[in-house]
Every structure is written in C-alpha cells, then in structure tokens.
C-alpha cells in the first residue's frame, strides 16, 4: 500500500482511496477479509506451511485471485504484478491500464471459481479531457502453480485485464487515432457492429484506412491499440465524446449481410462470403467462430472438391476433357504410390466430365494426370498457372480490408493428385472460393473489393477472361450439380429460386480432425457465395444451407 493510502472496509466491500482517486473491489467469498492481503497462496491454514507442489487447493485459488484483484483494484500494479507468473510484463500492462487507459475508479467483483478459473466483473469510470463515462465488462483469470517458486500465482495473459486484449496490445484513452466513420451499404443503409457483429473488425479496418480520407474528425475514445495484421486496427471500447463521422459507402448489402449473419449461427465454426460476379463487389462477410477469427477473409484451409472448378477449367483448356465426353471414374486411383478414392468408394462406368463433376468423383479428376506427359503438359504447374491466369489466385489483392488471396503452389509427387481435388498444399477461404465461382459465372475474374476501387490505394488485380467455351462448360456443370438428381448440391440448392443457378460441394480432410470440413460454393443470378463449416462433414449438409440462405437474400 502506498504511503498515505486510506483503507476502509464496509461489509464485504474493499475500498481504497489513493491520491483522491477511489478504487474498490467487491469480495464475495465468505470468510475472507476483503481488506486483508498477503495470502497469495503462501498459506492455506493459519500457521501452516505454504504448499509448493501438487494440485492447487481451493483456498490457494481463492486467496491468490482475491489478493491479485484487490491489489489491481487498489491501483497498485507493483503488488498485483508480483502475484502473477510474469511480473515484468504484467507490471507494465497493469500500470498502463491505470494511466494510459485513464481508469479513474474501479470496482471488481469476483465470482465463484470453477477448478482453477475465477470469473470476475469490472465496473469502472474512465475520465479524459474533463469527460467521464462508466465502463463495465466481465473476464476470467486462471491460477497456476509457479514453476520455480511453487507458489499459487495468476497465469498472466493480456486478457486478464480485458477479454479481447491480445499480446502486443494495450488500452488507451484520449483523442482517437483515427476519424470516425458512418459506414453504409451500397443502398446507403447504415452498418454497425452492434447490428452486424461479423463486421466488427472490418469496420475497424475501414475506419483506420478511410476515416480521415473520407473527411471524418476524431473524438475522445477508449480503444485497443497495437497488435499485428487484422488485429492492428484500433478497436473502440468506449466513446467519451463523439467526433464527426465520415460517410463511407461500402459494397455490402444489408439484406444479404443480415442473412449471412443468421445463416452462420446455424453451425459452429462457420464462415461465408457473398460477391457480385459482374463487379467483384463484396456483398456480405460473416463468421460464427469461438476464436473470433475472420476465417471468411483470412482463412487458409484446403477447399476440397470445390477446387474442381479450377481443375475442370484446366482439363478443358488443355483438351484433356469436355463436359459431355466420357471420362474414367473408377473406385480408386494411384498416383506416385499414393492411393486416392471416392466417397464411399463409388464408381461410374458411364461417367462424363459433367456427371463426374456433379457426383464429385475424385478419381475422374486425378486420372487425367497420366495423360499430361503425352500432351506436353507440366503436371507440377498446370493447376497453379490456371488458377493464376484465369481466376486471380496467387496474385495480391487489395480489397480495402485485410484478406488472404488464395494459394495454389506448384506441386510434385502425391501432392499433384491431391491438388486436383483441392487437398495437399492448396489454401483457400470463402472469399477465394466465392471469387472462383463468380469468375466461372461471369467468365472474367473481377477482384473482390469492399469499397469503391477509387478509394483503394493499391492496384486492383486482373486476370485473363476464361475462353468462352470453357466458361460455358463450367456453368453447365455447376448448374447440373445444383439441379440434377445426381448432383451433390441439389438438396441444398433446391430452396434457391430461379433457373440461373449452380453450385459445387466439397469435403476437405484435415489431419488429426475426426470429421472433414464442409465446403460449398454456388451462385444465383448475379450473386455468388461460398461457405466453410469446420468439422461440418459433407459439403451439402452444413455449408450448403448457409450458402443457400445467403443466395436467397440476394
């Protein structure tokens, strides 16, 4: 306790006044004096020696959490940091929380521990430039046994201070570093993270990149700063004084976005993106993930059989297949000593490229590798060059926000066969697959973007148009997959109205994952969408209904 600090205990409330600034911590554990300190796992019974090994006792967990929260709430980062297993990093962070975040008053109410985890709620007052606002949130800490001391200590993570705080980030209060924006969809309907939660990180990025450029003026805010990549965008936690927001028109469609938000809620770990094929305008982005990751735009997963759109284009362009010509679809095939098989080991003795595509016959798309040498086609680069030349994959996109732009690298050995069916080293996300489908639908790659290209500082990526005959065959095969009885996408697409529609399913196997990832991509009119559901199984079962719901909203 700092010299001159005044302590008072009223019932179960621990209150300290330091330098005229009031802090407080609620103590809801019976039998523990809210004003006492110094237990910190050193003893569990009066006079008994402290434990230094073995599982943590209930008293160690409660006392350690209580002492840490009391020290933090009293405005004593030195003392609080010594109750963690990382006193150096925690001291800096806790001191910054008080000074840089401008927290002028704070009360902490611990909850009932579950094993070694202790939940708590924080009620604070933030004051800056003569303006004060209340701020509250809930978080959790974990108590562990120190590796060198054996003491019970708080396991230090930035999220102990605030649940969304990550390594390298801190909380600041003051003049906002970026101007505020009022983001609207292409029909001028306002978009907020409260109404459309999946847009939270996207709106933060748009504000950082375009707020000042669009004429906005910053206000006084509490915000998270620091970090890398998408998390580097400043995230506003509390607005003390509003700035002048700039109107920023996006390419999003509020109706499609709402449908996407609702659709991903049907499945855990689901992500979806919708694009307008004729322009590349992003109409919706939605995620439902426990880790908060924007897998819709940044994911790097194998896309499974949805990749057969690109493979089919490569085979057609090189004269190795045509939609209505026979193609072999055996039960399995061997390439470079590795076996590949069809789902449930099915085969089709009368397959054409169209029916093999509709049924998602893996072997039909691997078997042509044996003809590459006769046709002077390099199997290591054929798929990669097709993806880049016609679909814009492997190029750098500037969509107005952070994106991963797809990866189809040159391949050798068994990876050549795996790549043909969207496995191996291929990496995609729903944005990439929606773009690939949009390219097949429109015939020309239009780089996805979320704001007008005139606002984007970088270069918009371009690609050659697909040969007309190739694009037409791709549309025919996608349409058959979505409408014929044999098509794997027919069930999910049956709810999508209209004739002008097509789709492709995908199931991507992942090492050490019991169930495959569910992929689905499709189009209806001038709207294309793709979704992935991690561990969702067959593409038509999980990702399919997500895409169908989004297409219906367009």
matplotlib code that plots the C-alpha trace (Angstrom):
import matplotlib.pyplot as plt

x = [0.0, 1.3, 2.1, -0.9, -3.4, -6.7, -8.3, -11.9, -14.0, -17.7, -19.4, -17.9, -16.6, -12.9, -12.3, -9.1, -8.6, -5.2, -4.4, -8.1, -9.0, -11.3, -10.9, -12.9, -13.1, -16.1, -15.3, -18.0, -16.1, -17.3, -14.7, -12.1, -11.5, -11.8, -9.2, -6.5, -3.7, -0.6, -2.0, -1.3, -1.1, 1.6, -0.6, -3.9, -4.4, -3.1, 0.4, 0.6, 3.5, 2.6, 2.2, 4.8, 3.7, 0.7, -2.7, -3.9, -6.2, -9.5, -8.0, -4.9, -7.1, -9.5, -6.8, -4.5, -7.3, -8.6, -5.2, -4.5, -7.8, -7.6, -4.1, -5.2, -8.4, -6.4, -4.3, -1.1, 0.3, 3.6, 1.9, -0.5, 2.3, 4.1, 1.1, 1.4, 3.8, 5.1, 5.8, 7.7, 5.0, 2.1, 3.6, 3.9, 0.4, -1.3, 0.4, -0.6, -4.2, -4.4, -2.5, -2.9, -6.4, -7.4, -9.4, -10.2, -12.3, -12.7, -14.6, -14.0, -16.5, -15.1, -17.4, -17.4, -14.3, -14.5, -11.5, -8.6, -10.5, -12.0, -14.6, -15.0, -16.8, -15.2, -17.1, -15.0, -15.1, -13.0, -12.0, -10.3, -10.3, -12.9, -15.3, -16.2, -18.1, -18.9, -17.3, -18.0, -17.1, -16.6, -13.4, -11.7, -8.3, -6.6, -4.5, -1.4, 1.5, 4.7, 7.3, 10.2, 8.6, 5.8, 3.6, 0.0, 0.0, -2.2, -1.4, -0.6, -2.2, -3.3, -6.9, -6.8, -7.2, -9.7, -11.0, -10.4, -6.8, -4.1, -0.3, 1.3, -1.9, -2.8, -5.8, -5.5, -7.9, -7.7, -8.1, -9.0, -6.1, -8.5, -11.5, -14.9, -17.0, -20.6, -20.4, -23.4, -24.2, -24.4, -28.0, -27.0, -28.3, -26.1, -23.9, -22.9, -21.1, -24.0, -26.4, -23.9, -21.4, -19.3, -18.4, -16.7, -13.1, -13.9, -15.5, -12.4, -10.1, -12.3, -12.2, -8.5, -7.9, -10.6, -11.9, -9.7, -9.6, -13.4, -13.5, -14.1, -12.8, -11.8, -13.5, -12.3, -12.4, -11.0, -9.6, -7.4, -4.2, -1.2, -1.1, -0.4, -2.5, -6.2, -5.9, -3.7, -6.8, -7.8, -10.9, -13.1, -14.3, -15.9, -16.8, -16.5, -17.0, -18.2, -16.2, -17.6, -18.0, -17.3, -19.9, -18.3, -20.2, -19.3, -20.2, -22.0, -25.7, -27.5, -30.1, -27.5, -25.3, -28.3, -29.0, -25.3, -25.2, -28.2, -27.1, -23.7, -25.4, -26.8, -23.4, -20.4, -17.2, -19.0, -17.9, -19.4, -18.8, -21.0, -19.8, -21.4, -19.8, -20.1, -18.2, -16.4, -18.3, -18.4, -22.0, -21.6, -19.0, -20.0, -18.3, -19.5, -16.3, -15.4, -12.0, -13.4, -11.1, -12.2, -11.8, -14.2, -11.5, -8.3, -8.7, -6.1, -7.7, -7.9, -11.1, -11.8, -13.8, -14.9, -11.5, -12.7, -14.0, -10.4, -9.3, -12.1, -11.1, -7.5, -8.6, -10.9, -8.3, -5.7, -8.1, -8.0, -11.7, -15.0, -18.3, -20.2, -17.3, -16.6, -14.1, -12.9, -14.4, -13.0, -13.3, -9.7, -6.6, -2.9, -0.5, 3.1, 2.4, -0.4, -4.0, -7.0, -10.6, -14.1, -16.5, -18.0, -15.9, -18.5, -17.6, -19.4, -18.7, -20.6, -19.2, -18.7, -16.9, -20.3, -21.6, -18.2, -18.3, -21.9, -21.2, -17.9, -15.9, -12.3, -10.7, -12.0, -10.1, -6.9, -6.8, -6.0, -2.6, -1.4, -2.0, -0.1, 3.2, 1.7, 0.3, 3.4, 1.7, 3.8, 1.8, 3.7, 2.4, -0.7, -3.2, -1.2, -0.9, -4.6, -5.6, -3.5, -4.0, -7.8, -9.0, -6.7, -5.4, -1.7, -2.0, -2.0, -5.5, -6.3, -9.9, -10.0, -9.5, -7.1, -7.5, -5.7, -5.9, -5.6, -2.6, -2.2, 1.5, 3.4, 3.3, 5.2, 4.8, 1.5, 0.6, -0.1, -3.0, -4.1, -4.2, -6.6, -9.2, -8.5, -6.2, -2.5, -0.9, -3.8, -5.1, -8.4, -11.1, -14.8, -13.7, -11.4, -13.9, -16.8, -14.5, -13.6, -17.3, -18.1, -15.4, -16.9, -20.3, -19.3, -16.4, -13.9, -12.2, -13.3, -11.1, -13.3, -13.5, -15.5, -15.2, -15.1, -11.8, -11.3, -10.7, -8.2, -4.5, -3.2, -3.5, -6.6, -5.6, -6.7, -6.7, -7.4, -11.0, -11.8, -12.2, -15.9, -16.3, -14.6, -16.7, -19.9, -19.0, -18.2, -21.6, -23.3, -21.5, -22.3, -25.9, -26.1, -24.6, -27.3, -30.3, -29.9, -30.9, -27.3, -25.9, -24.3, -25.5, -29.1, -30.5, -29.1, -29.9, -33.5, -34.6, -32.8, -35.4, -34.8, -33.2, -29.9, -28.1, -25.2, -23.1, -20.3, -19.8, -16.6, -15.4, -11.8, -10.0, -7.8, -5.1, -6.0, -9.5, -12.1, -14.6, -13.9, -14.5, -17.7, -17.4, -20.0, -20.0, -22.7, -24.4, -27.8, -28.2, -25.6, -24.7, -22.1, -21.4, -19.1, -19.0, -17.0, -18.0, -15.1, -15.7, -19.1, -18.8, -20.3, -20.5, -24.2, -25.1, -23.6, -22.0, -24.7, -27.7, -25.5, -24.8, -28.5, -29.8, -27.4, -28.2, -31.9, -31.4, -29.9]
y = [0.0, 3.4, 5.8, 7.9, 5.5, 5.3, 1.9, 1.2, -2.0, -1.7, -5.2, -7.1, -4.1, -3.4, 0.2, 2.2, 5.9, 6.7, 10.3, 11.2, 8.6, 5.9, 2.2, -0.7, -4.5, -6.5, -9.6, -12.3, -15.2, -15.9, -15.9, -13.9, -10.4, -8.0, -5.7, -8.3, -9.2, -11.3, -14.8, -15.2, -19.0, -18.7, -20.5, -22.2, -22.6, -20.1, -21.1, -24.0, -24.0, -23.0, -25.7, -25.7, -28.7, -30.8, -29.7, -26.2, -26.2, -24.2, -21.8, -21.2, -20.4, -18.1, -16.3, -15.7, -14.4, -12.2, -10.7, -10.0, -8.4, -6.4, -5.1, -4.3, -2.5, -0.5, 0.9, -0.9, -2.5, -3.3, -5.5, -7.1, -8.0, -9.9, -12.1, -13.3, -15.8, -12.9, -9.9, -8.0, -8.0, -7.7, -4.7, -2.8, -3.7, -3.0, 0.3, 1.2, 0.2, 2.7, 5.6, 5.2, 3.9, 6.7, 4.4, 6.8, 4.5, 0.7, -2.0, -5.7, -8.4, -11.9, -14.8, -18.5, -20.4, -23.3, -25.5, -23.1, -20.4, -17.4, -15.2, -11.5, -8.4, -4.9, -1.7, 1.3, 5.0, 6.4, 10.1, 12.1, 15.8, 16.5, 13.9, 10.7, 7.7, 4.3, 1.2, -2.4, -5.9, -9.5, -11.5, -14.6, -15.4, -18.7, -19.6, -21.8, -23.1, -21.2, -23.4, -22.1, -21.0, -23.4, -20.5, -20.1, -17.3, -15.7, -17.0, -13.8, -13.1, -9.7, -11.0, -10.9, -7.2, -7.3, -10.4, -9.2, -8.0, -9.9, -10.0, -6.7, -4.7, -2.1, 0.1, 3.8, 6.7, 10.1, 11.6, 8.8, 7.9, 7.6, 9.6, 8.1, 6.8, 6.1, 3.0, 2.3, -0.4, 0.3, 1.4, 3.9, 1.8, 2.1, -0.8, -1.1, -3.8, -4.0, -5.0, -7.0, -8.5, -10.1, -6.7, -5.6, -6.0, -5.0, -1.7, -1.0, -1.5, 0.7, 3.4, 3.3, 3.3, 5.7, 7.7, 10.8, 10.3, 10.5, 13.7, 12.5, 14.0, 12.0, 12.1, 11.2, 7.4, 4.4, 2.0, -1.1, -0.3, -2.4, -6.0, -7.3, -8.0, -7.5, -7.0, -4.0, -1.9, 0.2, -1.2, 1.3, 0.2, 3.4, 6.7, 9.7, 12.4, 11.8, 13.0, 14.0, 10.7, 10.5, 8.8, 5.7, 3.8, 0.1, -2.5, -4.6, -5.3, -5.0, -7.6, -10.2, -9.4, -10.0, -13.3, -14.3, -13.4, -15.5, -18.4, -18.9, -19.1, -22.5, -24.1, -23.6, -22.6, -21.4, -18.6, -17.3, -14.6, -13.3, -11.5, -9.9, -11.7, -8.9, -6.4, -8.2, -6.2, -8.0, -8.2, -10.0, -11.4, -13.4, -15.7, -17.7, -18.9, -19.3, -17.7, -14.6, -15.2, -13.8, -17.1, -15.8, -13.4, -14.7, -18.4, -20.8, -24.1, -26.8, -26.3, -29.9, -30.6, -27.0, -26.7, -29.0, -25.8, -24.8, -28.3, -28.7, -25.5, -26.7, -30.0, -28.4, -25.7, -28.4, -30.7, -33.5, -33.5, -32.0, -31.8, -34.4, -36.7, -39.9, -39.9, -42.6, -42.7, -45.8, -46.6, -45.6, -44.4, -44.5, -41.6, -41.5, -44.6, -42.8, -44.1, -41.8, -43.0, -41.7, -41.1, -44.4, -46.0, -45.3, -45.6, -44.7, -46.8, -44.3, -41.0, -37.8, -34.8, -33.3, -36.3, -36.8, -33.1, -33.4, -36.6, -35.2, -38.2, -37.7, -40.3, -38.7, -35.5, -37.4, -40.0, -37.4, -36.7, -39.8, -38.1, -34.9, -36.2, -37.2, -33.8, -32.0, -30.5, -29.9, -31.5, -29.5, -26.1, -26.8, -26.2, -23.3, -21.4, -21.9, -20.6, -17.5, -16.8, -17.0, -16.9, -14.3, -16.7, -16.4, -12.7, -9.9, -8.4, -5.1, -5.5, -2.5, -4.7, -7.5, -10.7, -13.9, -14.2, -17.9, -20.2, -22.8, -23.5, -25.7, -29.3, -32.6, -36.2, -37.2, -33.5, -33.2, -35.6, -34.1, -30.6, -31.8, -32.4, -29.4, -31.0, -31.1, -27.6, -25.7, -23.0, -21.1, -19.3, -18.5, -15.2, -17.0, -19.7, -17.2, -15.3, -18.5, -19.3, -15.7, -16.0, -19.1, -17.5, -14.2, -15.5, -13.0, -12.5, -9.3, -8.7, -8.7, -5.3, -3.9, -0.2, 1.7, 1.0, 4.7, 4.7, 1.8, 2.9, -0.4, -1.9, -3.9, -7.4, -8.6, -11.8, -13.1, -14.0, -17.6, -19.0, -18.7, -22.4, -23.2, -20.7, -22.1, -25.7, -24.7, -23.0, -26.1, -28.4, -26.1, -25.9, -29.7, -30.2, -27.9, -29.2, -32.8, -35.7, -37.0, -33.6, -33.4, -29.8, -30.4, -30.8, -27.5, -25.6, -26.8, -23.9, -21.3, -19.8, -19.4, -21.3, -19.4, -21.2, -23.5, -25.0, -27.3, -29.2, -30.0, -32.1, -31.4, -33.9, -32.4, -34.2, -35.0, -33.9, -36.6, -35.1, -33.3, -29.6, -28.9, -26.6, -25.3, -22.7, -21.5, -18.7, -17.5, -14.8, -12.1, -13.3, -15.9, -17.2, -19.7, -21.1, -23.4, -25.2, -26.6, -30.3, -30.0, -33.1, -33.3, -30.0, -30.2, -30.9, -27.9, -25.3, -25.9, -24.5, -21.5, -20.6, -21.2, -18.9, -16.1, -16.6, -16.4, -13.0, -11.6]
z = [0.0, -0.9, 1.9, 2.8, 1.4, 3.3, 3.8, 4.7, 4.9, 4.7, 4.9, 2.0, 0.1, 0.0, -0.7, -1.0, -1.7, -3.3, -4.1, -4.1, -6.7, -5.4, -6.3, -4.9, -5.0, -4.1, -2.1, -2.4, -0.8, 2.7, 5.5, 3.6, 4.9, 1.9, 3.3, 4.1, 1.8, 1.7, 1.5, -2.2, -1.8, 0.9, 3.4, 3.5, 7.3, 9.9, 10.8, 8.3, 5.7, 2.2, -0.4, -3.2, -5.2, -6.1, -7.2, -6.1, -3.2, -3.2, -0.6, -2.8, -5.8, -3.9, -1.9, -4.9, -7.1, -4.2, -3.4, -7.1, -7.8, -4.6, -5.5, -9.0, -7.9, -5.3, -8.1, -7.0, -10.2, -8.4, -5.8, -8.3, -10.7, -8.0, -7.7, -11.3, -13.1, -15.3, -13.1, -15.7, -18.5, -16.1, -14.3, -17.5, -18.6, -15.3, -14.9, -18.5, -17.7, -14.9, -16.5, -20.3, -20.2, -17.8, -15.5, -12.6, -10.5, -10.4, -8.6, -9.2, -8.1, -8.2, -8.9, -8.0, -9.1, -11.5, -11.0, -11.3, -13.2, -11.4, -13.2, -12.2, -13.3, -13.5, -13.1, -13.8, -14.6, -17.4, -17.4, -20.1, -21.0, -18.3, -19.5, -17.5, -18.6, -16.9, -18.3, -17.3, -18.6, -17.4, -17.7, -16.2, -14.7, -14.1, -11.1, -11.6, -9.5, -10.2, -11.9, -9.9, -6.7, -6.3, -5.2, -6.4, -9.0, -11.5, -15.0, -16.8, -20.1, -21.5, -21.5, -17.7, -17.9, -20.8, -22.5, -26.1, -25.3, -27.1, -26.8, -28.0, -27.5, -24.9, -24.0, -24.5, -23.8, -25.5, -28.9, -31.2, -33.6, -36.5, -37.6, -37.0, -39.9, -40.6, -42.8, -45.1, -47.6, -51.3, -50.8, -48.0, -45.1, -42.0, -41.0, -37.3, -35.4, -33.0, -35.7, -37.8, -35.3, -38.1, -39.4, -36.2, -37.3, -40.9, -39.8, -37.5, -40.5, -42.8, -40.2, -39.8, -43.6, -44.8, -41.9, -42.4, -46.2, -46.3, -44.2, -40.6, -37.4, -34.4, -31.0, -27.4, -27.0, -25.1, -27.6, -28.1, -30.0, -31.2, -32.5, -36.0, -39.1, -38.8, -35.0, -35.6, -36.4, -33.4, -31.7, -29.9, -26.4, -25.2, -26.7, -24.3, -26.8, -30.4, -33.3, -36.7, -38.6, -42.3, -44.5, -46.1, -48.7, -48.9, -51.5, -48.8, -49.0, -45.6, -46.6, -47.7, -44.7, -42.3, -44.0, -43.7, -40.0, -39.4, -41.6, -39.9, -36.5, -37.5, -37.3, -35.0, -36.7, -39.9, -42.3, -45.5, -48.1, -50.9, -54.1, -57.1, -60.1, -62.6, -60.5, -57.7, -55.1, -51.7, -50.6, -47.2, -44.8, -41.8, -39.2, -36.3, -34.6, -30.9, -31.5, -33.2, -36.2, -39.6, -41.4, -44.2, -45.4, -43.8, -43.6, -45.1, -45.5, -48.2, -50.1, -51.1, -54.2, -54.7, -56.2, -59.1, -60.7, -61.4, -62.2, -64.7, -66.4, -66.6, -68.1, -70.7, -71.7, -72.3, -74.3, -71.7, -71.0, -72.1, -70.3, -72.4, -73.3, -71.4, -68.5, -66.2, -62.7, -61.0, -57.3, -56.7, -58.4, -57.5, -58.2, -57.1, -54.9, -53.1, -53.2, -53.7, -53.6, -54.0, -51.1, -50.0, -52.8, -55.5, -59.2, -62.5, -65.6, -67.8, -66.5, -68.5, -67.1, -66.3, -64.3, -62.6, -61.6, -60.4, -58.4, -57.2, -58.5, -57.2, -59.3, -62.5, -61.8, -60.8, -63.6, -66.4, -64.8, -66.6, -70.0, -69.1, -70.5, -73.8, -74.2, -73.1, -70.0, -66.9, -64.1, -61.5, -62.7, -64.8, -62.0, -60.4, -63.7, -64.5, -61.0, -61.5, -65.2, -65.2, -61.5, -60.0, -57.4, -56.3, -57.0, -54.5, -54.0, -52.4, -51.3, -49.0, -45.9, -45.0, -47.0, -47.8, -51.5, -52.1, -52.7, -55.4, -55.5, -58.0, -56.8, -57.1, -56.1, -54.5, -54.0, -57.7, -57.3, -54.0, -55.6, -58.3, -55.7, -53.5, -50.9, -50.4, -50.3, -51.6, -49.3, -49.7, -47.7, -48.6, -50.2, -52.6, -53.5, -53.9, -56.3, -58.2, -58.6, -59.6, -62.3, -63.6, -63.7, -65.3, -67.4, -66.2, -62.8, -61.0, -58.0, -54.8, -53.0, -50.2, -51.0, -54.3, -56.2, -56.4, -52.6, -52.7, -52.9, -54.2, -57.6, -58.4, -59.6, -63.0, -65.0, -68.5, -69.3, -69.5, -73.0, -73.8, -74.3, -71.0, -69.1, -70.7, -69.8, -66.2, -65.9, -67.4, -64.9, -61.9, -63.0, -63.3, -59.8, -58.4, -60.3, -61.4, -59.2, -59.2, -58.2, -54.7, -54.4, -55.4, -51.9, -50.6, -53.8, -54.1, -51.9, -54.1, -56.5, -60.2, -63.1, -63.3, -60.5, -60.0, -57.2, -56.1, -52.8, -51.1, -48.1, -47.1, -44.9, -42.2, -40.3, -36.6, -37.2, -37.0, -39.3, -42.6, -43.2, -45.1, -48.1, -50.5, -53.2, -55.6, -57.5, -58.3, -60.8, -60.2, -56.7, -55.8, -52.3, -50.6, -47.1, -44.9, -41.7, -39.8, -39.0, -40.7, -42.8, -46.3, -48.2, -48.8, -45.2, -43.4, -45.7, -48.3, -46.3, -45.3, -48.9, -50.0, -47.3, -48.5, -52.2, -51.4, -49.7, -52.9]

ax = plt.figure().add_subplot(projection="3d")
ax.plot(x, y, z, "-o")
ax.set_aspect("equal")
plt.show()
